[in-house]
Amino acid sequence: FWPGMQSVETYLGDLHAMVDSGGSLAYVNPAVVVHDLRQVSLEISEDQLGMVSSVLLSGDTSLLRFLERAVPLQDKTFVKTKENLFIFLDEYITLLGKRVQDYALEIKKTCINVFRREQSNTVQQATFAPIIKLIKLKLHVLQDAQLLGVKDMATLFIREYTCGKSAQTVKANMLHLLGYLCEVFPAEMYEHAVQLLQIFLDSLQKQFKAPKPDMKIIYGSIKGMTSLLVNFSGDFLSNPKNIQRLYGYIGLALDPLDHTTRYEIPKEACRFIATHAYLIKEYLTEDAERMYSRLFKLCTHKNKKVRYAAYPALKAFFMQVSNELVSANRSHESNTRTFKFFMQKFFALQEGEAGGVNEVSIGIVGFGQFAAPIQMFLGAYELKKLLNKLFLLSEKYVCA
């Protein structure tokens, strides 16, 4: 018998005792209980996971049962307790991984029930992460969209977003989850796709035109749109105005404020380009100089996570522009002008005129992606000569 098991049962018993007493017990500090419960539960061995999970996630004294029973308790201490318990639940799902299978439907049910009944925005917000985490695990039991209740979730969150009075942070999570449901369950979300596409675009338009844009809504809209377009790009492409609008919003999202220390929006905009550059290829090419400047700035940003998000976007951008330059979609003069711009940039980067190793690597990637335009504009001999030069340059940096 593992001694810590008794501690887990005791902590859960204390939490339920607080609900029984109406929210306060002299000998129980809920913040301390949650802290200790989290510490004990997240530091267990593989052999103890099954035993702890059976107590935490099932039965009348479980964590899930407590979260539902505690909904009426709305004083600040209890609101924070519930919020922290949902954060812990998300962490515990990560720890369990695929082993959460037996409890997945009950966890999802608890999250939805608490969302429906809870008054606190912070607690409502915390209910989304466990649901998204469960779906991302691709558990067998959650592949059944009917069992998971995908259509009911879609109806609930669309109604709450359009008609409810939830805080913007909660609405941002709704957009994220609705988009993700479109990505994972396209058949069940088909009837909502056009409506959601319009919701995402209208939300972005409203925020970018607002005197004080809500960054959470922008982030949720772009993230949701990135997921939605995985399966529903046809509806998007059928209306050229959609493409123009979204390209404008993505461009704005790529420009972080100089004084900001949070970069979720430009990172998500980069993820959109990395995933869906093909959908906006004409705009990327026509606006190539400005887009290159934006992405290059992010690829050389001081923040490592921003750089990590920007590189795939830059590569996807190069690929689409390169394809457009060898197509018949633009005039020869326009293509020549764009081609010369990039050749000048790549040669400057290759020679190390614009910085260090990161900048040189961008130049190498650029030349590689532009192989077809180089052959078309300069000929096969020049392409071969350039690729040999790049090989030697790459070898130099690898050996260094």
N, C-alpha and C positions, 0 to 999 in steps of 0.2 A: 504494500500500500504506500503510495506516494504522499508524504505529509502535506505537500502543497495543495493536494486535492481538498483537504478539509478547509484550507484557507479560502479557496475559490467558492466553496459552498457557504462559508461564513460571510464573505463579502456580498454574495448574491442575497443571502438571508437578510443582511443589514439593509440592503436597498429595498427589498420588498417590505421590510418592517417599517421603513419610512413612509411608504405608500399607505400601509395599513393605519399609520398614526396620523395621516393627513399631511405629511410633509416634513415633520421635524421629530427628531429624537435627540435627547441631550447627549447621549453617548456616541452618536454617529455623525461624522463629518463626511458628507458625500464626496467632496473633492478628494479627500484622502482615500476613501474606499475605492473610487474609480482609479486613482493612481496605483494603488496596491494591486487591485484586480488586474489591471493592464500589465503591470510588471511581472506578476506571477504567471499570467497566461501566455505572455509572449516570449518567456524565457524557458519554456518547457522543452523536453526532449521529444524526439519523434515517437517514442513508445508511449508517451503520455498524452499525445494529441487526441486520440480517440476518446479517452476517458474524460478529459477536460471538455471536449466539444459536446459530449452527451449531456453534461451539466449546464454548460453555457448556453447551448442552443436548442435544448428541448426540455419539456416538462413545465410544471406550474411555477417553479422558482427560477426559471431561466432568465437570461439577459433579455431575450426577445419578449418574454411575457412581461417583464418589468417595464420595458419601453412602452408597451401598449397601456399598461395600467397607470403609468406616470403621466399620460397626456394631460389630465385635468390640472396637474400641479404646475403653476405658471410663475412662481416666484423666481427671482433671478438665480438663486442658488440651484434650483432644480432644473431650470432651463439650461444652465451651463453643464449640469450633470448629464442631461440627456444628449446634448450636443457632443460632449466628450465621449459618451458611450457609443454613439454612432461612428465617430472617428475611430475608436478602438475596434468596433465591429469590422470596419473596412480593413484595418490592419490585420485583424485575425483571419479574415478571408484570404488575404495575401499569404499569411503563414500556412493556412490549410491547403491552398491551391485546389487541385482537382478533388481533394478529399472532402471538400465542403458540399459535394454532390447531395448527400442525404439530407442536408439542411437548407439547400438553396431556395426551394420554393417557400419554405416557412420564413426565411430571411426576407425574401422579396415581398411576401405578403405583409410582414410587419412594417417594412419601410413604406409601403403604399398606405397601409392603414394609419400609420402615424402621420404621414404627409396630409392625408385627408382631414384629420381631426386636430392637428397641432396648430396652436395660435402663434407660436414663436417662429419668426422667419429664419433664425439661425438653426433651429432644430429641423425645420422643413428642408433647408438647404443641405443639411448633413445627411438626409435620407437618400440622396441621389448617388453618392459615391459607391455604397455597397451594391446597388442595383447594377450600375455600369460595370463594376468590377466582376460581378457574377456573370454577366453576359459576355464579357471579354474572355472569361475562362473557357467558354465554349463547352460547357458541361452537357453531357448527353441529355440530362433531364430538362435542360433549358432550350434544347433544339426544337422542342414541341411548342410552337408559338401559341397554340390554344391553351396549353397547360400554363404557360408563362403569363398569359393574359395580355399579349402584345396590343391587340385592338383596344382593349379596355384602357390600357395605359396611354395609348395614343389619344383616345377620345378625352380622357381625363386631363392630360397635360395641354392639349390644344385648347380645350375649354378654359382651363385655368389661365393660360397665357393670354388669350384674347379677351376674356371676360372677368377674370379674377383680379384680386387686389394684392397679389403677392409682391414682395420686395423685388427689386431689379436683380439682385443676386440670385434669388430663387428662380426667376424667369430665365436668367442666363443658363442655369442648369437644365431647365425644361428644354430649351433650344438644343443644348448639347445632346441630351438623351433622345429627343425626338429625331434628330438627325442620325444618331447612331442606330436607332431602331430601323430607320430606312436602309441603312447599310447592311444590317444583319438579317432583317426580315422583310425583304422587298415585296413579297407577295401580300403580306398582311398590311403593309404600309402604302400599297399602290394607290388606294383611293384618297390618301392624304397628301401625296407627293406634290401635286400642283399647289395646293393650299399652303403647304409648308415652304415651298420655294418662294411664294409671294411673301409669306411672313418673314423669312430670312432677309429678303431684299428690302422690304419695307422697314424692317427694324434697323438695318444698316443705314438706310437713307435718313430715317428720323434721327438717329444718333449722330451721324456725321454733320447734319445740319443744325444740331442743337448747340446752344451757347456753351453748355457743359456736357459733352457726350458721356454716356455711361459706358465705361470701358468693359464692364462685365457683359453687357448686352452685345457689344461689338464682338467680343471674344466668343461668346456662345453662338452668335449668328454665323461667324466664319467657320467655327468648328462644326456646327450643325450642317452648314452648306457643304463643307468638304465631305462629310459622310453621305449626305443625301445624293450628291452627284455621282457617287460610285455606281449607283444603279439607275438613276433617273436623269441622266444627262440629256436624253432625247427631248424632254419637255423644255429643258433649259435652252438647248440649241435652236429649238423651233422658233424662238422669239429673239431676233437680233438685239432688241432693246435690253433684254436680260443680260446678254453678254457685255454690252457697253456699260450698263449700270454696275455690274459686279466688278468688272475690271477697274473702274474708277474707285470703288470702295477698297479693293485689294491694294491699289496703289497708295491710297491714303493710309491704310493700315501698316504699310511697310515703313512709314516714316515715323519712328518713335520720337517723342519729345526729348530734346537734349538733356533736360534735367531729370528725366524719369529714371527710376531704378527697377522698374518692372517692365518686362518685355514680352508678356504673354501674347499680345496682339500681333506684333511683327513676326514672332515665331509661328503663330498660327497662320498668318498670311503666307509665310514661306512654305509651310506644310501644304497649303492649298495649291500653290504654284507647283511644288514638287509632285503633287498628286494629279493635278488637272491642268497643267500648262497647255495641253493640246486643245482644250476647250476655248482658250483665249489666245490662241497662237497668232491670229491676225493682229490683235491689239499689241501683243508682246513685240511683234516685229515692227509695226509702225511706230511704236513708242520705245524702240530698242535702246536708244541712247540714255533716256531717262531711267528706264527700268534697270539697265546695266549699272548705272550709278547708284541706284538704291540698293541693289543686291550686293554689289561690290562693297559698299559701305557696311552692310550687315555681315558679310563674310570676313571682314577685317575688324569687326567690332571688339570692344574690350571685354564684353561678356562672352564667356566660352559657350554657353548654351545657345546664345544667339548665333554665333558662328556655326555651331553644329547644325542648327536648323536651316541656316542660309545656304550652305554648300549644295545640298540636294536640289534646292530651288534654283540656284544659279545653273547647275548642270542641266536641269530640265528646260530652263530658259534658253540656254545655248542650243540644245537639241532642236527645239521648236523653231527658233530663228534660223538655224542652219537648214532645216527642212524647207522652210519658206523661201529661202534664198535660191534654192535650186528648183523651186516649183515655178509655175507660170501664173501665180496669183498676183504678182506685183510687176510693175514696169522694170525694164532692165536698168534704167537710170536709178530708180529707188533702191534696187538690190545692190547695185554697184556702190552707191553711197553708204549703205549700211555695212556692206562687206569691208570697205576701206576703213570705216570707223573701228570695227573690231580688230582688223589686222594691226592697226596702229596701237590699239590698247594691248593686244597680246604680245606684240614685239617689245613694247615698253616694259611689260611685266616680265617677259623672258630675260631681258637684259638686266633685270634687277633695279630698274629706274624708279619703281613705285613702292619699294619696300623690301621685305625679307622673303623667307621661304614660303609663307602662306600666299603672298602675292605671285611669286614665281609659279607655284602650283596651279593657281587660277589660270595663268597664261598657258601652261601646258595643257590643262583640261580644255581650255577654250580652243586651242589649235586642234586638239584631238576631235572635239565635237564638230569643228568646222572643216573636216577633211573633204567632204563632198563639195562645198562651195569653193575651197581652195583649188581643187582639181578643175572645177568648172571655169573659174576666173583666171587662174594662173597656169594650169596645165599639170599633167601627171608628173613631169620631171621636177617641178618646183615643190609639189606635194611630197615626193619621195625625199628630196633634199632636206626639206623642213622637218619631216618626221625623223630622219636620221639625226638631225641636230637636236631635236627634242629628246631622243633616246640618250644621247651623250650627256645632255643636261640633266636628265633624270638620274642617270648613273652617277653623275658627279655628286648630286645631293644625297643619294643613297649611301655612297661610299663615305661621304663626309660624316 
